[in-house]
Amino acid sequence: MLKPQKLAKGDTVAIVSLSSGLGGEAAFLHRYAVGKRRLEDEFGLRVVTMPNALKGIEYLDEHPEARAADLMDAFRDESVKAVICMIGGDDTVRLLDYIDFDVIRGNPKIFMGYSDTTVNHFMMYKAGLVTFYGPCVLVEFAENVAMHEYTKHYINRVLFHGDAPLLIKPSPAWTSERLEWSDAGNAGIKRKMVEDNKGFELLQGRGTAQGRLLGGCIDVFPMIIGTKLWPGPEEWVGTILFMETSEDCPRPEDVKYILRGLAAQGIIKRINGIVVGKPMDEKYYDEYKQVLLQVVGKECGRGDLPILYNVNVGHSAPICILPYGVMAEIDCGGRGLRLLEAGVV
């Protein structure tokens, strides 16, 4: 896997909107402005916003080729060191026909986002590039009042310093509270945090398990399974599957069906472990656990497979960053997750 260069103060980062055009709507421009300013002021970066990123929901919905052009142009631009997504959405898969994998492979740079951006990560993975499942502009960088220190910590450690090995620790508190973004006054109200005394939970497994990280938002998997982006069964050998659920809070039955699909492809029997993100609002928290144990432990006969649950990645705040394609370790005894190598050089 190609690793991009780590970030330094003064580097240029590009903002792209590859799915939803929410950031360009008048009601949400204040949120975009906050996220951009924090990239500049708190991380010392120079920010450029790609030409189509603020053209709004209707335009970007009608022009997936414009979204893809922004992405390709950002990768071609030698002055751009990182590409950060505005937000997710639900139709990134429509960009597939406009992606030049040679451009990505020939211009390795940091790429970051989550949720529907899972599709983009698999594009980069196909091109052989390490990318980063982590914060986006409208959510984490524009967090009400101030960014979460937990999130900032992993931005600095993973993207700027490339620390390895790096222990991913549980956040002592979390929130999924939704304060309406279109009301600019809410930006001055700090979201209510909930104490988390569970930490990371080990659902099953013993000892330690190592493997390359591969996964994303499980809601998105059905859109790319069967496309040229989806890794074949042998590409999953020895990996650690990381997965999380979106704000749609898919029913436990739906998660069960997706997991059974992965099992039918021979993926579950080939992987070395599973890391599961905290469900948004902790809805279906216990139900998801039962589904995992049923499908993985009982139906697939893999009661030995380590499953680490309630990890701070994805749709509940705050979040860490998980790099695609780098070696990680699940420590069952310590209920820990460790990045064994850096995602940057």
Phi, psi and omega per residue, in radians:
M1 nan 2.402 3.082
L2 -1.396 2.288 3.118
K3 -1.848 2.328 3.108
P4 -1.349 2.908 3.067
Q5 -1.278 2.521 3.108
K6 -1.203 2.780 -3.123
L7 -1.414 2.685 3.028
A8 -2.460 2.714 3.099
K9 -0.987 2.409 -3.114
G10 1.669 -0.230 3.115
D11 -1.197 2.714 3.115
T12 -1.691 2.288 3.044
V13 -2.109 2.571 -3.127
A14 -1.925 2.385 3.046
I15 -1.695 2.275 3.112
V16 -2.201 2.665 3.004
S17 -2.052 1.771 -2.992
L18 -1.775 -0.090 3.128
S19 -2.369 -1.664 3.131
S20 -1.270 2.508 3.060
G21 -1.654 0.393 -3.059
L22 -0.934 -0.699 -3.062
G23 -1.089 -0.366 -3.126
G24 -1.626 -0.026 3.109
E25 -1.355 2.480 -3.058
A26 -0.944 -0.643 -3.080
A27 -1.217 -0.257 -3.051
F28 -2.107 0.046 -3.135
L29 -1.074 -0.537 3.112
H30 -1.109 -0.587 3.140
R31 -1.224 -0.772 3.058
Y32 -1.009 -0.747 -3.102
A33 -1.095 -0.685 3.113
V34 -1.133 -0.812 -3.138
G35 -1.075 -0.752 3.115
K36 -1.091 -0.780 -3.107
R37 -1.110 -0.660 3.141
R38 -1.217 -0.622 3.029
L39 -1.026 -0.670 -3.120
E40 -1.350 -0.885 -2.994
D41 -1.414 -0.687 -3.051
E42 -1.579 -0.402 -3.125
F43 -2.063 -0.037 3.055
G44 1.205 0.480 -3.077
L45 -1.726 2.689 2.997
R46 -1.652 2.219 -3.033
V47 -1.953 2.268 2.973
V48 -2.070 2.409 3.103
T49 -1.817 2.170 -3.051
M50 -1.132 2.658 -2.921
P51 -0.954 -0.582 -3.072
N52 -1.716 -0.046 -2.983
A53 -1.157 -0.423 -3.091
L54 -1.956 0.413 -3.097
K55 -1.527 0.059 2.985
G56 1.527 2.982 -3.011
I57 -1.097 -0.876 -3.040
E58 -1.110 -0.809 -3.107
Y59 -1.107 -0.825 -3.085
L60 -1.216 -0.518 3.054
D61 -1.136 -0.687 -3.090
E62 -1.443 -0.252 -3.052
H63 -2.302 1.256 3.062
P64 -1.059 -0.491 3.129
E65 -1.144 -0.505 3.104
A66 -1.257 -0.660 3.078
R67 -1.104 -0.799 -3.138
A68 -1.130 -0.633 3.132
A69 -1.087 -0.715 3.093
D70 -1.040 -0.761 -3.132
L71 -1.114 -0.833 -3.119
M72 -1.127 -0.710 3.131
D73 -1.166 -0.642 3.100
A74 -1.122 -0.647 3.113
F75 -1.277 -0.591 3.124
R76 -1.246 -0.467 -3.060
D77 -1.294 1.927 -3.080
E78 -1.154 -0.341 3.139
S79 -1.385 -0.295 -3.123
V80 -1.509 2.171 -3.116
K81 -1.751 -0.321 -3.130
A82 -2.648 2.624 3.095
V83 -2.141 2.144 -3.084
I84 -2.119 2.318 -3.080
C85 -1.379 2.501 3.077
M86 -1.129 -0.867 -3.099
I87 -2.970 3.052 3.094
G88 -1.511 -2.399 -3.092
G89 2.716 -2.398 -3.129
D90 -2.592 0.157 -3.090
D91 -2.500 0.565 3.096
T92 -1.024 -0.469 -3.110
V93 -1.037 -0.379 -3.142
R94 -1.232 -0.187 3.112
L95 -1.401 -0.234 -2.935
L96 -0.957 -0.691 -3.097
D97 -1.196 -0.235 -3.044
Y98 -1.916 0.173 -3.071
I99 -1.638 2.285 3.063
D100 -1.808 1.780 -3.067
F101 -1.154 -0.479 3.105
D102 -1.175 -0.615 3.096
V103 -1.116 -0.771 3.124
I104 -1.109 -0.827 -3.097
R105 -1.121 -0.579 -3.088
G106 -1.494 -0.108 -3.109
N107 -2.398 1.076 -3.064
P108 -1.061 2.258 3.085
K109 -2.688 2.854 -3.128
I110 -1.102 2.307 3.025
F111 -2.263 2.295 -3.044
M112 -2.486 2.499 3.084
G113 2.925 3.127 3.109
Y114 -2.647 -3.000 -3.119
S115 1.153 -2.163 -3.134
D116 -1.096 -0.329 3.086
T117 -1.116 -0.206 3.010
T118 -0.839 -0.681 3.131
V119 -1.052 -0.781 3.113
N120 -1.101 -0.676 3.128
H121 -1.071 -0.703 3.110
F122 -1.226 -0.482 3.004
M123 -1.094 -0.834 -3.124
M124 -1.160 -0.654 3.129
Y125 -1.091 -0.718 3.099
K126 -1.083 -0.584 3.115
A127 -1.390 -0.136 3.094
G128 1.579 0.364 -3.068
L129 -1.876 2.333 2.982
V130 -1.239 2.218 3.089
T131 -2.230 3.136 -2.906
F132 -2.291 2.023 3.111
Y133 -1.447 1.771 -3.018
G134 -2.926 -2.799 -2.925
P135 -0.957 2.582 3.029
C136 -2.117 2.957 -2.945
V137 -1.167 -0.885 -3.015
L138 -1.279 -0.323 -3.082
V139 -1.811 -1.357 -3.007
E140 -1.223 -0.767 -3.117
F141 -1.262 -0.393 3.139
A142 -1.838 0.345 -3.128
E143 -0.876 2.447 -3.127
N144 -0.943 2.339 3.076
V145 1.229 -1.014 -3.123
A146 -2.790 2.680 3.058
M147 -1.152 2.626 3.059
H148 -1.212 2.325 3.138
E149 -1.082 -0.584 3.103
Y150 -1.035 -0.827 3.139
T151 -1.134 -0.767 3.125
K152 -1.063 -0.665 -3.139
H153 -1.001 -0.821 -3.078
Y154 -1.341 -0.470 2.995
I155 -1.068 -0.809 -3.132
N156 -1.188 -0.782 -3.067
R157 -1.226 -0.695 -3.046
V158 -1.503 -0.773 -3.015
L159 -1.612 -0.623 -3.061
F160 -1.656 -0.600 -3.067
H161 -1.883 -0.479 -3.117
G162 1.101 0.733 -3.118
D163 -1.137 2.390 3.074
A164 -2.767 2.364 -0.073
P165 -1.210 2.700 -3.114
L166 -2.308 2.096 3.120
L167 -1.417 2.208 3.027
I168 -1.552 2.022 -3.079
K169 -1.758 2.653 3.062
P170 -1.188 2.494 3.014
S171 -1.347 2.391 -3.128
P172 -1.246 -0.236 3.135
A173 -2.599 2.793 -3.095
W174 -2.603 2.919 3.041
T175 -2.658 2.546 2.942
S176 -2.233 0.248 -3.100
E177 -1.031 2.365 -3.130
R178 -1.872 1.933 3.011
L179 -1.850 2.169 -3.000
E180 -0.901 2.110 -3.097
W181 -1.192 -0.553 -3.076
S182 -1.190 -0.292 3.056
D183 -1.587 1.758 -3.069
A184 -1.022 -0.457 3.134
G185 -1.127 -0.435 3.137
N186 -1.196 -0.332 3.140
A187 -1.074 -0.389 3.135
G188 -1.621 0.121 3.132
I189 -1.923 2.100 -3.134
K190 -1.282 2.321 3.129
R191 -1.173 2.526 -3.108
K192 -1.249 2.252 -3.141
M193 -1.675 2.512 3.117
V194 -1.952 2.248 3.114
E195 -1.123 2.390 3.128
D196 -2.045 1.805 -3.137
N197 -1.722 0.141 -3.136
K198 -1.547 -0.549 -3.048
G199 1.114 -2.761 3.040
F200 -1.371 2.352 -3.135
E201 -1.824 2.399 3.043
L202 -1.703 2.022 -3.120
L203 -1.455 -0.582 3.105
Q204 -2.915 2.878 3.094
G205 1.918 2.803 3.133
R206 -2.416 2.809 3.057
G207 1.197 -2.450 3.109
T208 -2.216 2.697 3.084
A209 -2.383 2.326 3.141
Q210 -2.088 2.618 3.095
G211 3.120 2.908 3.095
R212 -1.360 2.383 -3.110
L213 -1.301 2.338 3.115
L214 -2.726 2.278 3.140
G215 2.826 -2.404 -3.129
G216 2.477 -2.588 -3.126
C217 -1.417 2.031 -3.023
I218 -1.145 -0.446 3.090
D219 -1.027 -0.525 -3.028
V220 -1.465 -0.407 -3.044
F221 -0.880 -0.788 -3.093
P222 -1.035 -0.441 -3.130
M223 -1.291 -0.418 -3.067
I224 -1.964 -0.222 3.044
I225 -1.093 2.227 -3.106
G226 1.694 -0.235 3.059
T227 -1.541 3.030 3.131
K228 -1.200 -0.185 3.131
L229 -1.387 -0.519 -2.973
W230 -1.307 2.168 -3.126
P231 -1.114 2.463 3.070
G232 -1.235 2.890 -3.076
P233 -0.902 -0.695 -3.082
E234 -1.230 -0.414 3.112
E235 -1.265 -0.258 3.122
W236 -1.571 -0.126 -3.091
V237 -1.045 2.211 3.065
G238 1.329 0.209 -3.140
T239 -1.611 2.884 2.919
I240 -1.889 2.014 3.112
L241 -1.359 2.121 2.987
F242 -1.904 2.458 -3.051
M243 -2.596 2.584 3.066
E244 -2.616 2.849 -3.101
T245 -1.911 2.663 -3.035
S246 -1.501 -3.057 3.100
E247 -1.191 -0.203 3.056
D248 -1.269 -0.228 3.115
C249 0.832 1.167 -3.101
P250 -0.961 2.539 3.134
R251 -1.059 2.602 3.079
P252 -0.949 -0.614 3.114
E253 -1.084 -0.655 -3.138
D254 -1.201 -0.699 3.080
V255 -1.105 -0.680 3.104
K256 -1.052 -0.772 -3.120
Y257 -1.111 -0.715 -3.138
I258 -1.149 -0.760 3.119
L259 -1.095 -0.686 3.101
R260 -1.132 -0.602 3.066
G261 -1.123 -0.728 3.086
L262 -1.104 -0.680 3.115
A263 -1.133 -0.717 -3.116
A264 -1.138 -0.455 3.094
Q265 -1.420 -0.105 -3.115
G266 1.486 0.220 -3.078
I267 -1.326 -0.782 -3.072
I268 -1.042 -0.654 -3.113
K269 -1.323 -0.217 -3.075
R270 -1.752 -0.312 -3.055
I271 -1.483 2.855 -3.105
N272 -1.773 -0.187 -3.123
G273 3.122 2.937 3.120
I274 -2.323 2.350 3.039
V275 -2.046 2.245 -3.045
V276 -2.113 2.260 -3.133
G277 -1.330 2.763 3.083
K278 -1.084 2.232 3.093
P279 -1.173 2.490 3.129
M280 -1.058 2.328 -3.086
D281 1.109 0.089 -3.013
E282 0.993 0.416 3.059
K283 -1.190 2.380 -3.104
Y284 1.085 0.427 -3.074
Y285 -0.964 -0.922 -3.117
D286 -1.328 -0.601 -3.131
E287 -1.111 -0.706 3.098
Y288 -1.095 -0.667 3.121
K289 -1.059 -0.766 -3.131
Q290 -1.134 -0.667 3.104
V291 -1.091 -0.783 3.131
L292 -1.067 -0.786 -3.132
L293 -1.157 -0.654 3.140
Q294 -1.165 -0.908 -3.041
V295 -1.282 -0.861 -3.052
V296 -1.328 -0.887 -3.043
G297 -1.289 -0.846 -3.027
K298 -1.583 -1.003 -3.032
E299 -1.174 -0.672 -3.130
C300 -1.598 -0.110 -3.128
G301 1.123 0.523 -3.105
R302 -2.003 0.964 3.071
G303 -1.151 -0.210 3.113
D304 -1.456 -0.279 -2.991
L305 -1.326 2.084 3.134
P306 -1.088 2.303 3.047
I307 -2.198 1.974 3.108
L308 -1.776 2.179 -2.949
Y309 -2.063 2.734 3.063
N310 1.247 0.568 3.138
V311 -1.429 2.493 -3.067
N312 -1.389 1.363 3.087
V313 -2.529 2.381 3.081
G314 1.808 -2.253 -2.847
H315 -1.588 -0.067 2.993
S316 -1.833 2.537 -3.091
A317 -1.744 2.597 -0.079
P318 -1.433 3.066 -3.116
I319 -2.365 2.710 3.012
C320 -1.648 -2.909 3.088
I321 -2.216 2.286 3.061
L322 -2.027 2.114 3.129
P323 -1.496 2.350 3.085
Y324 -1.232 2.381 2.966
G325 1.474 -0.020 3.119
V326 -1.697 2.724 -3.131
M327 -1.286 2.349 3.092
A328 -2.354 2.922 -3.108
E329 -2.398 2.310 2.967
I330 -1.699 2.161 3.092
D331 -1.794 1.777 -3.058
C332 -1.138 -0.745 -3.123
G333 -1.087 -0.712 -3.113
G334 -1.651 0.039 -3.073
R335 0.843 0.856 -3.036
G336 -2.118 2.789 3.047
L337 -2.240 2.278 -3.077
R338 -2.327 2.319 2.978
L339 -1.464 2.102 -3.065
L340 -1.510 -0.329 3.100
E341 -2.443 2.757 3.123
A342 -1.320 2.680 3.060
G343 -1.634 -0.068 -3.115
V344 -2.236 2.877 3.093
V345 -2.098 nan nan
